Amino acid sequence: MTELIYLDHHATTPVDPRVLEAMLPYFSEHFGNAASRAHPFGHRAADAVEEGRRQVAELVGAPARTLVFTSGATESDNLALKGVMHAYRDQGDHLIVPVTEHKAVLDSATHLEREGFRVTRVPVNETGRVDPAAIAAAIEEKTVLVSVMLCNNEVGTVQDIAAIGAITREKGVLLHCDASQGLGYLDFDVDAMNVDLASFNAHKLYGPKGVGALYVRRSGPRVRLVAEADGGGQEHGMRAGTANVPGIVGFGAAAAIQRTEGAAEAERLRGLRDRLAERVLAVEATDLNGPPLDGPRHPGNLNVSFAGIDGEGLLLALSKVVAVSSGAACTSASTEPSYVLRAMGLDADRAGTSIRFGLGRHTDEAQIDAVADHVVETVARLREQSPLWRQRGQSIDW
C-alpha cells in the first residue's frame, strides 16, 4: 500500500525530529517539577521552562516575562477573553469579534454574553477579511477588547492586524490576536502591531500537542487579567498548574526552528501550493475559496469547492491517497457546511463541497503531483456518478 500523503497541516503538524530530541530527556532523566526550587531537579526543570519561554517570545518579538504557558491556544483564547472582560468589568462590558474567528473565541464570546457582557460580531468580505474600518465603527465607549485572528485556519485569510492594532491603540481598547495559525510563516510582532494579548499553539508549528502560550502585555499599557484557574500561583499567578516541562521544551525548540527557517519554508510552500492549485483549479466548475493566491493568504493553504459532488463523499474517496479536511478540525464532527465559508457569502451548495489542502514542512513535489492526479481523477469519476452534477444549477437541500 502506498503511504498516505498528509495535507492537513492546518489541523496539526507532526513533531519535528529535532523537537522530539530536545524533549526526550525531560520525560525521564530531567523529570523535576519546575515549581520545586529546593533541589537541582527542580532547578533544571525551571531553567528549561524559562529557556522555552525565551525561545517562544523571540518568535513574536515579546519579552519572555510576558508569556503565560497554557495547554494550547483554546485555553489561551478562553483566558484572554474571559480574563480580560472579567478584569475590566467596572470599566466596560463590550467585546468585538469577527464572525469567522476560531470557535474557541466565538464560544468564549457567547459564554460571556450569557454572563451579561455585550458582543458585536463584525462581518467579513467575500475573501474572509474583516475591514479595519468596520472594527473602528463598532468600537464604543464601553468597548474593552477586540479579538481578531492572524490567519484563518480554513481559508488561510491573513487579517490586517497592524491596521487594526493602530485603531485599537488610538481608541484605548485592548487587542487580542489568536496567532496560532501561520506563526513563523507570516509577519507577526506584538509591539509593531500593537497587540496586547496573543494566543499560540505548539502543535501548529511542529511542536507537541497539549502546550500553548498567551502573551499578556506588561507595559504600555499593562494588561490586567483575572485568572480562570486557581491552584498554585504558577505562571505569574495567571494560570495555575504544574508546568508541562517536556512540552514547553518542545514548544521552545519548535519556535526556534520556525524563527530561523520559517520565511524560506513559506516561499517553498507557496510554490508547491500554486503548483497544486494550477492543476486543481483547471477542473471544470471548481472555485477557489478565500483570498487570491497572491493575496493575503497562508502560503500553505488551498481551499477549493467542487460543484456537483457531495463533500463528505469526496473526502472519503480522496482518503485512499491523501489526508485532507472539509473545514476546521474543531468543527469536524459537524455535517453542516462551514460557518466560515457561509459568513463569506458562499451558498450551502458551494460551501458543502469544499476541501481544504494544508501543505507543510515535509510536503514535496512528488506528493503534490500525486495528489493533483488523484483529485482530478476522483472528481471526474464522482461527477459521472453524481445526481448533484446532473442537477447543477438547481438548489440542493443539504
C-alpha positions as CSV (number, residue, x, y, z in Angstrom):
1,M,0.0,0.0,0.0
2,T,1.3,3.5,-0.9
3,E,1.9,5.7,2.1
4,L,-0.9,8.1,2.7
5,I,0.0,11.7,1.9
6,Y,-0.7,14.2,4.7
7,L,-2.1,17.6,3.6
8,D,-4.0,18.6,6.8
9,H,-1.3,20.7,8.4
10,H,-3.8,23.4,9.5
11,A,-5.3,20.8,11.8
12,T,-2.0,19.7,13.3
13,T,1.7,19.1,12.3
14,P,4.0,16.2,13.0
15,V,6.6,16.8,15.7
16,D,9.9,17.7,14.1
17,P,12.6,15.1,15.0
18,R,14.8,17.9,16.3
19,V,12.0,19.0,18.6
20,L,11.5,15.4,19.9
21,E,15.2,15.1,20.5
22,A,15.1,18.2,22.7
23,M,12.1,16.9,24.6
24,L,13.1,13.3,25.4
25,P,15.5,14.0,28.4
26,Y,12.7,15.8,30.2
27,F,10.5,12.8,30.3
28,S,12.9,10.7,32.3
29,E,16.4,12.0,33.0
30,H,15.4,15.6,33.9
31,F,12.0,14.9,35.3
32,G,11.8,17.6,38.0
33,N,8.9,19.8,38.8
34,A,9.7,23.4,37.8
35,A,8.0,24.7,40.9
36,S,10.2,22.6,43.2
37,R,13.1,25.1,43.8
38,A,14.7,23.3,46.8
39,H,16.8,20.9,44.8
40,P,18.7,20.6,41.5
41,F,15.9,18.5,39.8
42,G,13.5,21.4,40.2
43,H,16.1,24.0,39.2
44,R,16.9,22.2,36.0
45,A,13.2,21.9,35.1
46,A,12.7,25.6,35.9
47,D,15.6,26.6,33.8
48,A,14.3,24.6,30.9
49,V,10.9,26.3,31.2
50,E,12.5,29.7,31.1
51,E,14.5,28.8,28.1
52,G,11.4,27.7,26.3
53,R,9.7,30.9,27.3
54,R,12.5,32.9,25.8
55,Q,12.5,31.0,22.6
56,V,8.8,31.3,22.0
57,A,8.9,35.0,23.0
58,E,11.6,35.7,20.4
59,L,9.5,34.4,17.6
60,V,6.8,37.1,18.3
61,G,9.0,40.0,19.4
62,A,7.9,39.8,23.0
63,P,9.8,39.9,26.3
64,A,10.0,36.5,27.8
65,R,8.3,37.5,31.1
66,T,5.1,38.4,29.1
67,L,4.3,34.8,28.2
68,V,2.0,32.5,30.1
69,F,2.2,28.8,29.3
70,T,-1.1,27.0,28.8
71,S,-2.4,23.7,27.4
72,G,-2.9,25.2,24.0
73,A,-4.5,28.1,22.0
74,T,-8.0,27.1,23.0
75,E,-7.2,27.7,26.7
76,S,-5.2,30.8,25.8
77,D,-8.2,32.2,23.9
78,N,-10.5,31.4,26.8
79,L,-8.1,33.0,29.3
80,A,-7.6,36.1,27.2
81,L,-11.3,36.9,26.5
82,K,-12.8,35.8,29.9
83,G,-9.8,37.0,31.9
84,V,-9.8,40.5,30.4
85,M,-13.6,41.0,30.4
86,H,-13.8,40.0,34.0
87,A,-10.8,42.2,35.0
88,Y,-12.2,45.3,33.3
89,R,-15.9,44.7,34.2
90,D,-16.0,48.0,36.1
91,Q,-14.8,49.9,33.0
92,G,-16.8,48.3,30.2
93,D,-18.9,45.4,29.1
94,H,-18.4,45.3,25.3
95,L,-16.4,42.8,23.2
96,I,-15.9,42.8,19.4
97,V,-15.1,39.7,17.3
98,P,-15.3,39.0,13.5
99,V,-17.8,36.3,12.6
100,T,-15.1,33.9,11.2
101,E,-12.9,33.6,14.4
102,H,-11.9,30.2,15.7
103,K,-14.6,28.5,17.8
104,A,-12.5,29.0,20.9
105,V,-13.0,32.7,20.5
106,L,-16.6,32.6,19.3
107,D,-17.7,30.2,22.0
108,S,-15.9,32.2,24.7
109,A,-17.7,35.3,23.4
110,T,-21.1,33.5,23.6
111,H,-20.2,32.4,27.2
112,L,-19.5,36.0,28.2
113,E,-22.8,37.1,26.6
114,R,-24.6,34.7,28.9
115,E,-22.9,36.4,31.8
116,G,-24.3,39.8,30.7
117,F,-21.5,41.1,28.6
118,R,-22.3,42.6,25.1
119,V,-20.7,41.2,21.9
120,T,-20.6,42.7,18.5
121,R,-19.8,40.2,15.7
122,V,-18.3,42.0,12.7
123,P,-18.9,40.6,9.2
124,V,-16.2,39.8,6.7
125,N,-15.9,40.2,2.9
126,E,-16.0,37.5,0.3
127,T,-12.4,36.6,0.9
128,G,-12.8,36.3,4.7
129,R,-11.2,39.6,5.5
130,V,-12.5,42.0,8.1
131,D,-12.4,45.7,7.2
132,P,-10.4,47.6,9.9
133,A,-12.9,50.5,9.3
134,A,-15.7,48.1,10.4
135,I,-13.8,47.4,13.6
136,A,-13.4,51.1,14.2
137,A,-17.1,51.7,13.6
138,A,-18.0,49.0,16.1
139,I,-15.9,50.5,19.0
140,E,-17.9,52.4,21.5
141,E,-17.3,54.0,24.9
142,K,-17.7,50.7,26.8
143,T,-15.7,48.6,24.5
144,V,-12.9,46.7,26.4
145,L,-11.5,44.2,23.9
146,V,-11.3,43.4,20.2
147,S,-10.2,39.9,19.2
148,V,-9.1,39.2,15.6
149,M,-7.1,36.1,14.5
150,L,-3.9,36.4,12.5
151,C,-4.8,33.8,9.9
152,N,-8.0,31.8,9.3
153,N,-7.5,28.1,9.7
154,E,-9.9,27.1,7.0
155,V,-9.4,29.5,4.1
156,G,-5.9,30.9,5.0
157,T,-7.1,34.6,5.1
158,V,-4.5,36.8,6.8
159,Q,-6.0,39.7,8.6
160,D,-4.5,43.2,8.7
161,I,-3.5,43.1,12.4
162,A,-1.2,46.1,12.1
163,A,-4.1,48.4,10.8
164,I,-6.5,47.0,13.5
165,G,-3.8,47.5,16.2
166,A,-3.3,51.1,15.2
167,I,-7.1,51.7,15.6
168,T,-7.4,49.9,19.0
169,R,-4.4,51.6,20.4
170,E,-5.6,55.1,19.3
171,K,-9.0,54.4,20.9
172,G,-7.6,52.9,24.1
173,V,-9.1,49.5,23.5
174,L,-7.2,46.2,24.1
175,L,-6.5,43.9,21.1
176,H,-6.2,40.1,21.3
177,C,-5.0,38.0,18.4
178,D,-5.2,34.3,18.0
179,A,-1.9,33.8,16.2
180,S,-1.7,30.0,16.3
181,Q,-2.1,29.6,12.6
182,G,0.8,30.7,10.4
183,L,3.1,31.7,13.1
184,G,6.7,31.9,11.6
185,Y,5.3,31.9,8.1
186,L,3.6,35.3,8.4
187,D,4.8,38.6,9.8
188,F,3.8,38.9,13.4
189,D,5.3,41.2,16.0
190,V,3.3,42.1,19.1
191,D,4.9,45.5,19.5
192,A,4.9,46.6,15.9
193,M,1.3,45.6,15.5
194,N,0.1,47.0,18.9
195,V,-1.2,43.6,20.0
196,D,-2.0,43.4,23.8
197,L,-2.7,39.7,24.1
198,A,-1.9,36.8,21.7
199,S,-2.6,33.1,21.7
200,F,-0.1,30.5,20.4
201,N,-0.1,26.7,20.0
202,A,2.9,24.4,19.7
203,H,1.3,21.7,17.6
204,K,0.7,24.1,14.7
205,L,4.4,24.7,14.2
206,Y,5.8,21.1,14.5
207,G,5.9,21.0,18.3
208,P,3.9,18.8,20.7
209,K,0.2,18.8,21.4
210,G,-1.0,19.9,24.8
211,V,1.0,23.1,25.2
212,G,0.4,26.7,24.2
213,A,1.0,30.2,25.4
214,L,-0.7,33.5,25.9
215,Y,1.2,36.8,25.5
216,V,0.0,39.4,28.0
217,R,1.4,42.9,27.6
218,R,3.2,44.1,30.7
219,S,3.7,47.8,29.8
220,G,2.3,50.5,27.5
221,P,-0.4,49.5,28.5
222,R,-0.1,46.9,31.3
223,V,-2.9,44.4,30.7
224,R,-4.9,43.2,33.7
225,L,-6.2,39.6,33.7
226,V,-8.3,37.6,36.1
227,A,-7.0,34.0,36.4
228,E,-9.6,31.5,35.3
229,A,-8.0,28.6,37.2
230,D,-6.9,28.6,40.8
231,G,-4.4,26.3,42.4
232,G,-0.7,27.1,42.8
233,G,0.1,30.6,41.6
234,Q,2.2,29.4,38.7
235,E,2.7,31.5,35.5
236,H,2.8,34.8,37.3
237,G,-0.5,33.8,39.0
238,M,-2.4,33.8,35.7
239,R,-2.5,30.0,35.2
240,A,-2.3,27.5,38.0
241,G,-1.0,24.0,37.4
242,T,2.3,22.0,37.2
243,A,4.3,23.1,34.2
244,N,4.4,20.7,31.2
245,V,8.2,20.8,31.1
246,P,8.8,18.4,28.2
247,G,6.0,20.2,26.2
248,I,7.4,23.6,26.9
249,V,10.9,22.5,25.9
250,G,9.4,21.2,22.7
251,F,7.5,24.4,22.1
252,G,10.6,26.4,22.5
253,A,12.6,24.2,20.2
254,A,9.9,24.4,17.6
255,A,9.7,28.2,17.8
256,A,13.5,28.5,17.5
257,I,13.4,26.4,14.3
258,Q,10.5,28.3,12.9
259,R,12.2,31.6,13.6
260,T,15.2,30.7,11.5
261,E,13.6,28.6,8.8
262,G,10.0,29.8,8.6
263,A,10.5,32.5,5.9
264,A,12.3,30.2,3.5
265,E,9.8,27.4,4.2
266,A,6.9,29.8,3.5
267,E,8.3,30.5,0.0
268,R,8.8,26.8,-0.7
269,L,5.2,26.1,0.4
270,R,3.8,28.9,-1.7
271,G,5.4,27.4,-4.8
272,L,4.1,23.9,-4.1
273,R,0.6,25.3,-3.2
274,D,0.5,27.2,-6.5
275,R,1.6,24.0,-8.4
276,L,-1.4,22.1,-6.8
277,A,-3.8,25.0,-7.5
278,E,-2.9,25.2,-11.1
279,R,-3.9,21.6,-11.7
280,V,-6.9,21.5,-9.4
281,L,-8.5,24.9,-10.5
282,A,-8.3,23.8,-14.1
283,V,-11.0,21.2,-13.4
284,E,-14.4,22.4,-14.6
285,A,-16.7,24.1,-12.1
286,T,-14.1,24.4,-9.5
287,D,-13.7,27.6,-7.3
288,L,-11.0,29.0,-5.1
289,N,-12.3,30.0,-1.6
290,G,-10.7,32.8,0.3
291,P,-8.1,35.4,-0.9
292,P,-6.4,35.1,-4.3
293,L,-3.2,33.0,-4.2
294,D,-1.1,36.1,-4.5
295,G,-3.1,37.9,-1.8
296,P,-3.1,38.0,2.0
297,R,-3.2,34.2,2.4
298,H,-1.3,31.5,4.3
299,P,1.4,30.1,1.9
300,G,0.4,26.5,2.5
301,N,-3.4,26.9,2.2
302,L,-5.6,25.9,-0.7
303,N,-9.4,25.8,-0.1
304,V,-11.4,24.7,-3.1
305,S,-15.1,23.9,-3.9
306,F,-16.0,21.2,-6.5
307,A,-19.5,21.7,-7.8
308,G,-21.8,18.8,-8.2
309,I,-20.2,16.5,-5.6
310,D,-21.1,15.7,-2.0
311,G,-18.2,17.0,0.1
312,E,-18.2,14.0,2.5
313,G,-18.2,11.6,-0.3
314,L,-15.3,13.4,-2.0
315,L,-13.3,13.3,1.3
316,L,-13.9,9.6,1.7
317,A,-12.8,8.9,-1.9
318,L,-9.7,11.1,-1.6
319,S,-8.7,9.5,1.7
320,K,-7.2,6.5,-0.2
321,V,-4.3,8.7,-1.2
322,V,-4.4,12.0,0.7
323,A,-5.5,13.1,4.2
324,V,-7.3,16.4,3.8
325,S,-10.2,18.2,5.5
326,S,-13.5,19.8,4.7
327,G,-13.1,22.5,7.3
328,A,-11.7,23.3,10.7
329,A,-10.7,20.4,13.0
330,C,-12.6,22.0,15.8
331,T,-15.9,21.5,13.9
332,S,-15.0,18.3,12.0
333,A,-17.9,16.4,13.6
334,S,-20.5,18.8,12.2
335,T,-22.3,17.8,9.0
336,E,-23.2,21.4,8.3
337,P,-21.4,23.5,5.7
338,S,-18.5,25.6,7.1
339,Y,-19.6,28.6,9.1
340,V,-16.6,30.4,7.8
341,L,-17.5,29.9,4.2
342,R,-21.1,30.7,4.8
343,A,-20.0,34.0,6.5
344,M,-18.0,34.8,3.4
345,G,-21.2,34.6,1.3
346,L,-20.9,31.2,-0.2
347,D,-24.2,29.3,-0.6
348,A,-24.8,26.0,1.0
349,D,-24.1,24.1,-2.2
350,R,-20.6,25.5,-2.7
351,A,-19.7,25.5,1.0
352,G,-20.8,21.9,1.3
353,T,-18.4,20.8,-1.5
354,S,-15.2,22.5,-0.2
355,I,-11.9,20.7,0.5
356,R,-9.0,22.3,2.5
357,F,-5.5,21.3,1.5
358,G,-2.9,22.3,4.1
359,L,0.7,21.9,3.0
360,G,3.6,21.5,5.4
361,R,7.3,21.0,6.1
362,H,7.6,17.6,4.6
363,T,5.4,18.1,1.5
364,D,7.3,17.7,-1.7
365,E,6.7,18.0,-5.5
366,A,6.1,14.3,-6.0
367,Q,3.4,14.3,-3.3
368,I,1.8,17.4,-4.9
369,D,1.7,15.8,-8.3
370,A,0.3,12.5,-6.9
371,V,-2.5,14.4,-5.1
372,A,-3.3,16.5,-8.1
373,D,-3.6,13.4,-10.3
374,H,-5.8,11.7,-7.7
375,V,-8.1,14.8,-7.2
376,V,-8.6,15.3,-11.0
377,E,-9.4,11.6,-11.5
378,T,-11.6,11.3,-8.4
379,V,-13.7,14.4,-9.2
380,A,-14.3,13.2,-12.7
381,R,-15.4,9.8,-11.5
382,L,-17.7,11.0,-8.8
383,R,-19.3,13.5,-11.1
384,E,-20.2,10.8,-13.5
385,Q,-22.0,9.0,-10.7
386,S,-23.5,12.1,-9.0
387,P,-27.1,13.3,-9.3
388,L,-25.8,16.6,-7.9
389,W,-23.7,17.1,-11.0
390,R,-26.6,16.3,-13.3
391,Q,-28.8,18.7,-11.4
392,R,-26.2,21.5,-11.4
393,G,-27.7,24.9,-11.4
394,Q,-30.5,23.8,-9.2
395,S,-30.6,24.4,-5.4
396,I,-29.6,21.4,-3.3
397,D,-31.2,20.8,0.1
398,W,-28.3,19.9,2.4
